[in-house]
Amino acid sequence: MCMQKTAWERCVEFHGHSCPGLAIGYRAAEAAMERLGIGFSRDEELLCITENDACGVDAIQVLTGCSLGKGNLIYRATGKQAFSFFNRSTGDKLRIVFKKRLDKKTMDKAERERYILTAPIDDLFDFKVPNFEPPQRARLFNSLECELCGEYAAEHRMRLYEGKKVCADCYPDYSRGW
């Protein structure tokens, strides 16, 4: 007899292990789906902008269907445990920010995970309106051959260097930095 996996088990399987970080993304995805009245995104009707590249993003992908490849998961590197969701069909938007700093001295990893998975959602997150608009839908670009390495890259990522079309890897860094 085959038993269907729970949503949490699917997230753990995709991520490779259970952990408090995965639980944060799991609960954030649950909250977004409930509060925005959305389900799994088959295309780009739902967009998630994640501000971290941590474990929780895997749960966001599994539960919401937002992914880098589909163009409806965008990484904005602020280092915050924050996820902004945009429902392109309705215009609804929601920013979900993890607000707890769980003391590692008083709770072990399993206790922190259990707390995140069972605590009232309002104890875990602040719910806000994103202070930015979502980017346009993903576009397809032509690929151009780099005149230095011969590899192809999307034309909007190419640079002009000494009169040649070059990819980002071949374009020499120019910094007079601080």
Backbone as ProteinMPNN parsed JSONL, in Angstrom:
{"seq_chain_A": "MCMQKTAWERCVEFHGHSCPGLAIGYRAAEAAMERLGIGFSRDEELLCITENDACGVDAIQVLTGCSLGKGNLIYRATGKQAFSFFNRSTGDKLRIVFKKRLDKKTMDKAERERYILTAPIDDLFDFKVPNFEPPQRARLFNSLECELCGEYAAEHRMRLYEGKKVCADCYPDYSRGW", "coords_chain_A": {"N_chain_A": [[0.842, -1.171, 0.0], [0.601, 2.188, -0.885], [1.463, 5.168, 0.632], [0.504, 8.54, 0.681], [2.706, 11.311, 0.717], [3.106, 13.851, 3.201], [2.876, 17.448, 2.993], [5.005, 18.615, 4.401], [6.785, 16.429, 4.511], [7.381, 16.185, 1.78], [8.761, 18.565, 1.367], [10.998, 18.174, 3.048], [12.135, 15.946, 1.794], [12.834, 17.058, -0.708], [14.647, 19.048, 0.111], [16.534, 17.598, 1.555], [17.025, 17.202, 4.243], [15.497, 17.716, 7.489], [15.078, 20.835, 9.154], [15.346, 23.837, 11.213], [15.452, 26.11, 9.519], [14.268, 25.252, 7.102], [11.734, 24.833, 8.082], [10.925, 27.466, 8.593], [10.578, 28.523, 5.978], [8.588, 26.77, 5.129], [6.403, 27.389, 6.826], [6.103, 30.086, 6.119], [5.358, 29.868, 3.435], [2.945, 28.469, 3.729], [1.462, 30.449, 5.093], [1.413, 32.504, 3.173], [-0.016, 31.285, 1.099], [-2.474, 30.854, 2.326], [-3.274, 33.467, 3.168], [-3.247, 34.922, 0.794], [-4.901, 33.448, -0.71], [-4.088, 31.498, -2.582], [-2.849, 28.814, -4.679], [-0.693, 26.181, -5.81], [1.647, 27.44, -8.071], [1.444, 27.288, -11.462], [2.515, 28.668, -13.563], [3.492, 31.915, -14.003], [1.741, 33.246, -12.379], [1.91, 33.627, -9.681], [4.388, 35.243, -7.806], [7.411, 35.099, -6.045], [9.598, 36.913, -4.106], [12.475, 36.312, -2.628], [14.489, 37.131, 0.13], [16.688, 35.872, 0.999], [19.017, 33.173, 0.673], [18.659, 30.763, 1.904], [17.786, 27.696, 3.674], [14.923, 27.689, 3.864], [13.935, 28.564, 1.418], [13.756, 26.38, -0.221], [11.443, 25.075, 0.683], [9.562, 26.99, -0.017], [9.683, 26.758, -2.809], [8.759, 24.092, -3.216], [6.144, 24.1, -2.117], [4.783, 26.363, -3.205], [5.355, 26.453, -5.903], [6.942, 28.34, -7.025], [9.852, 29.099, -8.779], [13.305, 29.433, -9.779], [13.855, 28.729, -12.434], [11.411, 28.952, -13.708], [11.007, 31.572, -13.523], [9.581, 32.868, -11.58], [10.561, 33.045, -9.053], [12.591, 35.059, -7.345], [15.739, 36.14, -6.303], [16.715, 38.368, -3.904], [19.245, 39.819, -2.442], [19.298, 40.507, 0.691], [19.758, 39.305, 3.048], [17.806, 38.87, 4.899], [15.252, 37.027, 6.62], [12.91, 37.028, 4.854], [10.085, 37.135, 2.75], [8.482, 38.123, -0.128], [5.396, 38.075, -1.639], [3.579, 38.105, -4.661], [0.53, 38.229, -6.196], [-0.159, 37.979, -9.357], [-2.525, 37.777, -10.743], [-4.565, 38.919, -9.212], [-3.465, 41.191, -8.13], [-2.884, 41.329, -5.486], [-0.611, 41.529, -2.728], [1.989, 40.544, -0.464], [4.189, 40.773, 2.225], [6.252, 38.754, 4.104], [7.836, 38.418, 7.102], [10.153, 36.85, 9.084], [10.138, 36.982, 12.545], [11.197, 36.083, 14.889], [13.99, 35.542, 16.946], [15.397, 32.793, 17.711], [16.671, 31.499, 20.612], [19.599, 29.832, 20.668], [20.83, 28.81, 22.84], [18.953, 28.037, 24.686], [17.209, 26.398, 23.351], [17.403, 23.4, 21.562], [18.248, 22.256, 18.226], [16.155, 20.553, 17.256], [14.077, 21.306, 18.957], [13.757, 24.008, 18.251], [12.937, 23.697, 15.571], [10.509, 22.257, 15.94], [9.069, 24.147, 17.414], [8.796, 26.228, 15.472], [7.264, 24.904, 13.561], [4.866, 24.54, 14.913], [3.987, 26.799, 16.303], [1.73, 29.605, 16.747], [0.965, 31.351, 13.777], [1.12, 34.158, 13.717], [2.835, 34.66, 15.792], [5.242, 34.029, 14.747], [5.757, 35.51, 12.402], [5.893, 38.807, 10.92], [3.517, 40.58, 9.093], [3.359, 42.4, 6.205], [3.045, 45.031, 3.726], [4.743, 44.799, 0.706], [7.404, 47.114, -0.017], [8.067, 47.654, -2.588], [7.618, 47.254, -6.119], [6.682, 44.411, -8.103], [8.934, 42.886, -10.47], [8.717, 42.875, -14.098], [7.168, 40.215, -15.993], [9.017, 37.188, -16.75], [11.278, 37.199, -19.507], [12.191, 35.954, -22.738], [15.367, 35.759, -24.188], [17.585, 36.302, -26.954], [20.48, 34.303, -27.597], [23.905, 35.068, -27.546], [27.135, 34.593, -28.963], [30.077, 34.608, -27.096], [32.854, 36.473, -27.933], [35.34, 35.913, -26.966], [35.52, 33.531, -25.302], [33.812, 31.785, -26.586], [31.488, 30.719, -25.589], [27.902, 30.727, -25.151], [25.625, 33.302, -24.195], [22.817, 34.973, -22.701], [21.594, 37.762, -24.505], [21.094, 40.147, -23.097], [22.859, 40.06, -21.037], [25.344, 40.326, -22.033], [28.423, 42.123, -22.719], [30.238, 44.913, -24.059], [33.517, 44.907, -25.006], [36.495, 46.3, -25.781], [35.556, 46.517, -28.401], [34.468, 44.011, -28.843], [31.901, 41.521, -28.426], [31.318, 40.267, -25.338], [30.989, 37.823, -22.7], [29.859, 37.911, -19.24], [31.74, 36.553, -17.672], [34.107, 36.83, -19.102], [34.447, 39.52, -19.259], [36.54, 41.952, -18.059], [36.896, 42.797, -14.646], [36.284, 45.994, -13.44], [37.257, 48.164, -11.149], [37.566, 50.821, -9.003], [37.505, 50.778, -6.464], [36.635, 51.145, -3.005]], "CA_chain_A": [[0.0, 0.0, 0.0], [1.386, 3.411, -1.023], [0.912, 6.285, 1.4], [0.858, 9.84, 0.134], [3.535, 12.094, 1.618], [2.586, 15.146, 3.629], [3.587, 18.588, 2.416], [6.277, 18.742, 5.121], [7.664, 15.339, 4.062], [7.841, 16.526, 0.424], [9.774, 19.613, 1.526], [12.195, 17.543, 3.62], [12.72, 15.113, 0.74], [13.452, 17.944, -1.695], [15.769, 19.752, 0.736], [17.542, 16.623, 1.957], [16.933, 16.981, 5.691], [14.629, 18.681, 8.167], [15.84, 21.795, 9.951], [14.553, 25.027, 11.518], [15.381, 27.0, 8.352], [13.256, 24.719, 6.195], [10.448, 25.068, 8.741], [10.573, 28.878, 8.384], [10.024, 28.631, 4.626], [7.353, 25.988, 5.091], [5.33, 28.166, 7.456], [5.898, 31.299, 5.319], [4.591, 29.463, 2.249], [1.577, 28.198, 4.202], [0.816, 31.728, 5.394], [1.177, 33.217, 1.911], [-1.082, 30.605, 0.362], [-3.737, 31.085, 3.028], [-3.657, 34.883, 3.201], [-3.474, 35.414, -0.572], [-5.866, 32.569, -1.362], [-3.426, 30.95, -3.769], [-2.38, 27.437, -4.654], [0.568, 25.934, -6.503], [1.765, 28.279, -9.266], [1.831, 26.526, -12.648], [3.269, 29.539, -14.461], [4.0, 33.072, -13.277], [0.656, 33.983, -11.73], [2.423, 33.957, -8.356], [5.802, 35.589, -7.799], [8.005, 35.239, -4.718], [10.929, 37.511, -4.021], [13.087, 35.889, -1.381], [15.619, 37.979, 0.48], [17.758, 35.017, 1.507], [19.238, 31.95, -0.115], [18.795, 29.749, 2.946], [17.003, 26.457, 3.598], [13.497, 27.917, 3.71], [13.575, 28.799, 0.019], [13.377, 25.082, -0.797], [10.034, 24.84, 1.002], [8.804, 27.933, -0.858], [9.591, 26.161, -4.143], [7.936, 22.876, -3.196], [4.738, 24.366, -1.793], [4.135, 27.399, -4.018], [5.648, 26.311, -7.331], [7.826, 29.419, -7.471], [11.197, 28.571, -9.013], [14.183, 30.268, -10.603], [13.732, 28.348, -13.837], [10.131, 29.435, -14.231], [11.074, 33.03, -13.492], [8.707, 33.462, -10.565], [11.282, 33.105, -7.791], [13.694, 36.003, -7.55], [16.58, 36.294, -5.122], [17.12, 39.745, -3.601], [20.184, 39.522, -1.358], [19.356, 41.398, 1.85], [20.11, 38.501, 4.208], [16.675, 38.799, 5.822], [14.301, 35.92, 6.484], [11.738, 37.747, 4.363], [9.56, 36.644, 1.475], [7.392, 38.948, -0.641], [4.594, 37.345, -2.61], [2.738, 38.935, -5.51], [-0.44, 37.489, -6.992], [-0.308, 38.794, -10.572], [-3.913, 37.692, -11.21], [-5.443, 39.793, -8.43], [-2.757, 42.386, -7.674], [-2.609, 41.233, -4.051], [0.803, 41.337, -2.395], [2.198, 40.302, 0.96], [5.582, 40.572, 2.663], [6.269, 37.928, 5.305], [9.156, 38.579, 7.714], [10.33, 36.056, 10.302], [10.452, 37.959, 13.586], [11.756, 35.471, 16.098], [15.369, 35.085, 17.044], [15.276, 31.695, 18.675], [17.9, 31.365, 21.371], [20.227, 28.518, 20.501], [21.312, 28.355, 24.145], [17.853, 27.462, 25.456], [16.486, 25.421, 22.524], [18.255, 22.709, 20.593], [17.77, 22.331, 16.842], [14.854, 19.875, 17.148], [13.086, 22.133, 19.657], [13.496, 25.195, 17.414], [12.135, 23.242, 14.431], [9.175, 21.924, 16.436], [8.411, 25.415, 17.744], [8.438, 26.917, 14.227], [6.199, 24.159, 12.887], [3.615, 24.47, 15.683], [3.616, 28.083, 16.917], [0.772, 30.417, 15.993], [1.644, 32.013, 12.663], [1.375, 35.561, 14.057], [3.981, 34.703, 16.703], [6.45, 33.797, 13.952], [5.977, 36.436, 11.286], [5.228, 40.083, 10.71], [2.904, 40.632, 7.769], [3.432, 43.777, 5.733], [2.911, 45.221, 2.285], [6.088, 45.072, 0.15], [7.615, 48.52, -0.367], [8.556, 47.694, -3.964], [6.732, 46.604, -7.077], [7.325, 43.231, -8.708], [9.459, 43.093, -11.822], [7.885, 42.346, -15.173], [7.263, 38.764, -16.205], [10.264, 36.729, -17.37], [11.342, 37.313, -20.959], [13.173, 35.11, -23.417], [16.344, 36.555, -24.917], [18.48, 35.618, -27.884], [21.815, 34.012, -27.076], [25.004, 35.542, -28.384], [28.409, 33.926, -28.694], [31.159, 35.443, -26.585], [33.958, 36.486, -28.898], [36.579, 35.492, -26.319], [35.513, 32.126, -24.864], [32.99, 30.991, -27.488], [30.26, 30.257, -24.95], [26.738, 31.557, -25.434], [24.958, 33.916, -23.054], [21.674, 35.807, -23.065], [22.11, 39.029, -25.028], [21.025, 41.237, -22.13], [23.958, 39.899, -20.089], [26.611, 40.519, -22.75], [29.078, 43.425, -22.593], [31.125, 45.274, -25.158], [34.865, 45.113, -24.476], [37.442, 46.52, -26.879], [34.856, 46.289, -29.657], [33.994, 42.628, -28.96], [30.813, 41.096, -27.548], [31.871, 39.307, -24.379], [30.129, 37.415, -21.588], [30.234, 38.463, -17.936], [32.963, 35.898, -17.18], [35.268, 37.328, -19.851], [34.551, 40.977, -19.099], [37.416, 42.194, -16.905], [36.344, 43.618, -13.581], [36.861, 47.337, -13.329], [36.877, 48.748, -9.877], [38.508, 51.763, -8.394], [36.793, 50.661, -5.2], [37.009, 51.648, -1.683]], "C_chain_A": [[0.896, 1.246, 0.0], [0.712, 4.544, -0.259], [1.398, 7.593, 0.781], [1.659, 10.631, 1.162], [2.843, 13.391, 1.988], [3.394, 16.242, 2.945], [4.948, 18.767, 3.086], [7.259, 17.662, 4.659], [8.201, 15.609, 2.645], [8.926, 17.6, 0.482], [11.087, 19.036, 2.045], [12.9, 16.703, 2.559], [13.449, 15.972, -0.292], [14.719, 18.582, -1.135], [16.895, 18.807, 1.154], [17.564, 16.333, 3.44], [15.941, 17.981, 6.276], [15.503, 19.584, 9.025], [14.958, 23.013, 10.234], [14.409, 25.973, 10.323], [14.33, 26.549, 7.351], [11.864, 24.972, 6.769], [9.995, 26.519, 8.571], [9.944, 29.055, 7.007], [8.705, 27.909, 4.479], [6.19, 26.8, 5.653], [5.059, 29.453, 6.684], [5.069, 30.981, 4.079], [3.142, 29.174, 2.62], [0.812, 29.5, 4.426], [0.486, 32.494, 4.12], [0.011, 32.602, 1.156], [-2.447, 30.865, 1.01], [-4.183, 32.54, 2.898], [-3.9, 35.475, 1.818], [-4.482, 34.554, -1.326], [-5.331, 31.953, -2.638], [-3.097, 29.482, -3.574], [-1.027, 27.355, -5.336], [0.591, 26.717, -7.813], [2.276, 27.457, -10.45], [2.675, 27.353, -13.614], [3.815, 30.704, -13.644], [2.893, 33.871, -12.607], [1.014, 34.373, -10.302], [3.915, 34.216, -8.48], [6.258, 35.679, -6.353], [9.374, 35.887, -4.872], [11.455, 37.156, -2.645], [14.31, 36.751, -1.116], [16.761, 37.192, 1.102], [17.887, 33.807, 0.591], [19.439, 30.767, 0.829], [17.797, 28.605, 2.734], [15.526, 26.666, 3.284], [13.049, 28.112, 2.273], [13.182, 27.485, -0.662], [11.917, 24.764, -0.514], [9.133, 25.764, 0.185], [8.613, 27.326, -2.246], [8.623, 24.985, -4.179], [6.459, 23.207, -3.028], [4.059, 25.337, -2.752], [4.336, 27.218, -5.513], [6.482, 27.455, -7.877], [9.232, 28.847, -7.639], [11.99, 29.524, -9.894], [13.972, 29.996, -12.086], [12.457, 28.853, -14.486], [10.092, 30.959, -14.249], [10.175, 33.666, -12.46], [9.258, 33.313, -9.148], [12.51, 33.965, -8.047], [14.42, 36.18, -6.227], [17.04, 37.742, -5.021], [17.958, 39.671, -2.33], [20.22, 40.601, -0.277], [19.794, 40.646, 3.097], [18.992, 38.379, 5.23], [15.857, 37.537, 5.575], [12.966, 36.553, 6.096], [11.387, 37.23, 2.977], [8.408, 37.55, 1.066], [6.702, 38.182, -1.756], [3.688, 38.317, -3.357], [1.828, 38.016, -6.316], [-0.729, 38.35, -8.219], [-1.757, 38.797, -11.073], [-4.813, 38.702, -10.503], [-4.799, 41.118, -8.045], [-2.452, 42.37, -6.189], [-1.123, 40.984, -3.822], [0.959, 41.268, -0.885], [3.687, 40.073, 1.222], [5.519, 39.855, 4.005], [7.69, 37.943, 5.857], [9.203, 37.776, 9.011], [10.815, 36.992, 11.406], [11.097, 37.378, 14.826], [13.248, 35.21, 15.936], [15.339, 34.032, 18.132], [16.637, 31.434, 19.313], [18.45, 29.944, 21.28], [20.755, 27.969, 21.828], [20.208, 27.66, 24.943], [17.055, 26.421, 24.68], [17.479, 24.721, 21.609], [17.573, 22.776, 19.219], [16.369, 21.721, 16.687], [13.751, 20.69, 17.827], [12.743, 23.387, 18.853], [12.624, 24.819, 16.226], [10.692, 22.964, 14.851], [8.395, 23.191, 16.773], [7.929, 26.125, 16.475], [7.269, 26.216, 13.544], [4.858, 24.206, 13.623], [3.15, 25.799, 16.267], [2.533, 28.781, 16.104], [1.52, 31.278, 14.965], [1.984, 33.47, 12.977], [2.49, 35.724, 15.088], [5.297, 34.595, 15.935], [6.783, 34.919, 12.987], [5.282, 37.774, 11.49], [4.71, 40.055, 9.286], [2.787, 42.091, 7.358], [3.082, 43.817, 4.249], [4.315, 45.486, 1.756], [6.217, 46.548, -0.227], [8.238, 48.673, -1.749], [7.568, 46.954, -4.843], [7.444, 45.387, -7.677], [7.89, 43.572, -10.076], [8.488, 42.519, -12.861], [8.062, 40.83, -15.274], [8.582, 38.434, -16.915], [10.162, 36.859, -18.894], [12.354, 36.309, -21.49], [14.077, 36.011, -24.246], [17.103, 35.686, -25.901], [19.795, 35.348, -27.173], [22.844, 34.495, -28.073], [26.277, 34.815, -27.978], [29.437, 34.938, -28.216], [32.336, 35.344, -27.549], [35.301, 36.138, -28.263], [36.574, 34.011, -25.964], [34.671, 31.219, -25.757], [31.725, 30.432, -26.873], [29.129, 31.241, -25.229], [26.13, 32.072, -24.134], [23.793, 34.762, -23.57], [22.167, 37.203, -23.426], [22.042, 40.158, -24.008], [22.112, 41.143, -21.051], [25.333, 40.108, -20.74], [27.123, 41.948, -22.545], [29.903, 43.667, -23.852], [32.474, 45.6, -24.54], [35.833, 45.166, -25.643], [36.823, 46.143, -28.223], [34.328, 44.879, -29.859], [32.842, 42.386, -28.001], [31.362, 40.011, -26.634], [30.873, 39.02, -23.264], [30.65, 38.022, -20.281], [31.523, 37.839, -17.397], [34.219, 36.455, -17.858], [35.466, 38.83, -19.719], [35.4, 41.275, -17.87], [36.768, 43.15, -15.901], [37.056, 44.97, -13.57], [36.362, 47.951, -12.059], [37.974, 49.68, -9.427], [38.109, 51.878, -6.932], [37.442, 51.226, -3.966], [37.521, 50.532, -0.835]], "O_chain_A": [[1.834, 1.342, 0.791], [-0.462, 4.841, -0.477], [2.564, 7.722, 0.407], [1.326, 10.622, 2.347], [2.091, 13.96, 1.195], [4.463, 15.989, 2.388], [5.939, 19.041, 2.409], [8.435, 17.95, 4.44], [9.353, 15.293, 2.352], [9.898, 17.546, -0.272], [12.16, 19.37, 1.541], [14.125, 16.746, 2.441], [14.562, 15.64, -0.702], [15.741, 18.65, -1.817], [18.069, 19.174, 1.11], [18.083, 15.296, 3.851], [15.591, 18.97, 5.633], [16.53, 19.159, 9.554], [13.937, 23.205, 9.573], [13.35, 26.574, 10.138], [13.587, 27.369, 6.813], [10.929, 25.287, 6.032], [8.8, 26.774, 8.419], [8.887, 29.674, 6.885], [7.804, 28.38, 3.785], [5.127, 26.889, 5.038], [3.908, 29.881, 6.595], [4.175, 31.747, 3.716], [2.221, 29.583, 1.913], [-0.336, 29.639, 4.004], [-0.596, 33.067, 4.0], [-0.847, 33.315, 0.635], [-3.444, 31.07, 0.319], [-5.334, 32.813, 2.559], [-4.671, 36.424, 1.678], [-4.874, 34.885, -2.445], [-6.027, 31.892, -3.651], [-3.072, 28.975, -2.453], [-0.305, 28.347, -5.426], [-0.367, 26.653, -8.584], [3.413, 26.986, -10.436], [3.457, 26.804, -14.39], [4.541, 30.481, -12.675], [3.081, 35.047, -12.297], [0.477, 35.345, -9.771], [4.622, 33.49, -9.18], [5.568, 36.268, -5.52], [10.198, 35.45, -5.676], [10.952, 37.633, -1.628], [15.073, 37.061, -2.031], [17.691, 37.772, 1.664], [16.973, 33.475, -0.164], [20.271, 29.892, 0.589], [17.07, 28.568, 1.742], [14.941, 25.9, 2.517], [11.891, 27.848, 1.948], [12.363, 27.484, -1.581], [11.222, 24.236, -1.382], [8.058, 25.354, -0.253], [7.514, 27.37, -2.798], [7.773, 24.895, -5.064], [5.615, 22.649, -3.729], [2.886, 25.159, -3.082], [3.575, 27.766, -6.311], [6.707, 27.528, -9.085], [9.744, 28.183, -6.738], [11.425, 30.313, -10.651], [13.917, 30.923, -12.895], [12.434, 29.146, -15.681], [9.246, 31.559, -14.911], [10.015, 34.886, -12.454], [8.522, 33.436, -8.169], [13.36, 33.627, -8.871], [13.802, 36.347, -5.175], [17.672, 38.272, -5.935], [17.41, 39.478, -1.245], [21.061, 41.499, -0.316], [20.163, 41.263, 4.097], [19.205, 37.84, 6.316], [15.783, 37.046, 4.449], [12.027, 36.608, 6.89], [12.254, 36.932, 2.156], [7.459, 37.728, 1.83], [7.342, 37.704, -2.693], [3.108, 39.229, -2.767], [2.301, 37.133, -7.032], [-1.46, 39.337, -8.131], [-2.166, 39.732, -11.76], [-5.715, 39.273, -11.115], [-5.495, 42.063, -7.674], [-1.826, 43.298, -5.678], [-0.462, 40.317, -4.618], [0.177, 41.847, -0.131], [4.346, 39.291, 0.537], [4.824, 40.288, 4.925], [8.633, 37.536, 5.179], [8.399, 37.991, 9.919], [11.795, 37.715, 11.222], [11.5, 38.119, 15.722], [13.697, 34.715, 14.902], [15.266, 34.344, 19.32], [17.625, 31.181, 18.623], [17.837, 28.99, 21.758], [21.088, 26.788, 21.921], [20.488, 26.799, 25.777], [16.306, 25.646, 25.274], [18.298, 25.369, 20.958], [16.462, 23.289, 19.086], [15.5, 22.318, 16.051], [12.626, 20.755, 17.331], [11.58, 23.783, 18.78], [11.677, 25.534, 15.902], [9.757, 23.397, 14.177], [7.209, 23.301, 16.459], [6.784, 26.572, 16.411], [6.379, 26.875, 13.007], [3.818, 23.94, 13.02], [1.999, 25.902, 16.691], [2.431, 28.566, 14.896], [2.569, 31.851, 15.259], [3.026, 33.965, 12.549], [3.032, 36.818, 15.239], [6.343, 35.022, 16.424], [7.952, 35.242, 12.778], [4.238, 37.867, 12.136], [5.383, 39.564, 8.38], [2.198, 42.908, 8.065], [2.856, 42.789, 3.612], [5.019, 46.329, 2.312], [5.258, 47.159, -0.699], [8.861, 49.692, -2.049], [6.783, 46.133, -4.369], [8.672, 45.353, -7.744], [7.374, 44.454, -10.762], [7.564, 41.777, -12.528], [8.992, 40.255, -14.708], [9.176, 39.279, -17.585], [9.1, 36.655, -19.481], [13.256, 35.876, -20.774], [13.603, 36.92, -24.926], [17.244, 34.48, -25.701], [20.177, 36.076, -26.257], [22.678, 34.351, -29.284], [26.472, 34.468, -26.813], [29.645, 35.98, -28.837], [32.753, 34.248, -27.926], [36.308, 36.075, -28.968], [37.525, 33.3, -26.289], [34.806, 29.997, -25.687], [30.961, 29.742, -27.549], [29.358, 32.418, -25.504], [26.119, 31.381, -23.115], [23.787, 35.206, -24.718], [23.036, 37.762, -22.756], [22.877, 41.061, -24.057], [22.259, 42.059, -20.241], [26.359, 40.068, -20.06], [26.354, 42.858, -22.238], [30.217, 42.741, -24.6], [32.574, 46.459, -23.664], [35.973, 44.203, -26.397], [37.473, 45.532, -29.072], [33.795, 44.567, -30.924], [32.794, 42.956, -26.911], [31.815, 38.965, -27.098], [30.031, 39.853, -22.928], [31.749, 38.575, -20.236], [32.311, 38.518, -16.739], [35.277, 36.536, -17.233], [36.536, 39.35, -20.035], [35.031, 40.898, -16.757], [36.176, 44.165, -16.269], [38.279, 45.049, -13.68], [35.172, 48.228, -11.914], [39.159, 49.349, -9.472], [38.331, 52.889, -6.266], [38.582, 51.688, -3.928], [37.889, 50.753, 0.318]]}, "name": "protein", "num_of_chains": 1, "seq": "MCMQKTAWERCVEFHGHSCPGLAIGYRAAEAAMERLGIGFSRDEELLCITENDACGVDAIQVLTGCSLGKGNLIYRATGKQAFSFFNRSTGDKLRIVFKKRLDKKTMDKAERERYILTAPIDDLFDFKVPNFEPPQRARLFNSLECELCGEYAAEHRMRLYEGKKVCADCYPDYSRGW"}
